Amino acid sequence: MDQSTEQPASSVGRTLDQELNLVREAIALVASGGSRRVVVGGLRFGEALLVPAQMLATEAGVRLIPLWMPDDAGADIAVERIDDD
């Protein structure tokens, strides 16, 4: 009996989609002025989301910052306003 801890591909895909939606919502909140900074933590696939999330952040005019976890365990993502200094 296979008791592998690997998730089926469809489950991984759903998780990636859900996590990208969380980041997308954080970007929208910051871009709309509802918050100056939002941290999306507890992401299982934060590192895999960095490229698409960065593109969304750039389009929205906000800054995306990866918050690297110790021991290469991935990354949480912070979204910040870019101040007009």
C-alpha positions as CSV (number, residue, x, y, z in Angstrom):
1,M,0.0,0.0,0.0
2,D,1.5,3.3,-1.1
3,Q,1.4,5.8,1.8
4,S,3.4,8.5,0.0
5,T,3.1,12.0,1.4
6,E,3.2,13.6,-2.1
7,Q,0.0,15.4,-3.1
8,P,-1.8,14.5,-6.4
9,A,-1.1,17.1,-9.1
10,S,-4.6,18.4,-9.1
11,S,-4.3,19.1,-5.3
12,V,-1.1,21.0,-5.8
13,G,-2.6,23.0,-8.7
14,R,-5.6,24.0,-6.5
15,T,-3.3,25.0,-3.7
16,L,-1.1,27.1,-6.1
17,D,-4.3,28.8,-7.4
18,Q,-5.6,29.5,-3.9
19,E,-2.3,30.9,-2.8
20,L,-2.0,33.1,-5.8
21,N,-5.5,34.4,-5.2
22,L,-4.5,35.3,-1.6
23,V,-1.5,37.2,-3.0
24,R,-3.7,38.9,-5.7
25,E,-6.1,40.0,-3.0
26,A,-3.3,41.4,-0.8
27,I,-2.0,43.3,-3.9
28,A,-5.5,44.7,-4.5
29,L,-5.9,45.8,-0.9
30,V,-2.5,47.6,-0.8
31,A,-3.0,49.1,-4.3
32,S,-6.4,50.5,-3.3
33,G,-5.0,52.2,-0.3
34,G,-6.8,49.9,2.2
35,S,-3.5,49.1,3.8
36,R,0.1,50.2,3.6
37,R,1.5,46.7,4.0
38,V,0.1,43.1,4.0
39,V,2.0,39.9,4.7
40,V,0.7,36.7,3.2
41,G,2.2,34.0,5.4
42,G,2.0,30.2,5.7
43,L,2.3,29.8,1.9
44,R,3.3,26.3,0.9
45,F,4.4,27.4,-2.5
46,G,5.5,31.0,-1.9
47,E,8.7,30.6,-3.8
48,A,6.9,29.3,-6.9
49,L,4.5,32.3,-6.8
50,L,7.2,35.0,-6.8
51,V,7.4,35.5,-10.6
52,P,3.6,35.7,-11.3
53,A,3.0,37.7,-8.1
54,Q,5.8,40.1,-9.0
55,M,4.2,40.8,-12.4
56,L,0.8,41.4,-10.7
57,A,2.4,43.8,-8.1
58,T,4.2,45.7,-10.8
59,E,1.0,46.2,-12.8
60,A,-0.7,47.4,-9.6
61,G,2.1,49.8,-8.7
62,V,3.0,48.1,-5.4
63,R,6.2,46.4,-4.2
64,L,6.4,42.7,-3.5
65,I,9.0,41.5,-1.0
66,P,9.8,37.8,-0.5
67,L,10.3,36.9,3.2
68,W,12.6,33.9,3.1
69,M,12.1,31.2,5.6
70,P,15.1,29.6,7.4
71,D,16.7,26.5,5.9
72,D,15.3,27.2,2.4
73,A,11.7,26.3,3.5
74,G,10.2,28.7,1.0
75,A,9.0,32.2,1.4
76,D,6.1,34.3,2.7
77,I,5.2,37.3,0.7
78,A,4.9,40.9,1.8
79,V,3.1,43.6,-0.4
80,E,3.9,47.2,0.3
81,R,2.9,50.6,-1.1
82,I,5.6,52.5,-3.0
83,D,5.7,55.9,-1.4
84,D,6.1,59.0,-3.6
85,D,9.0,60.4,-1.6
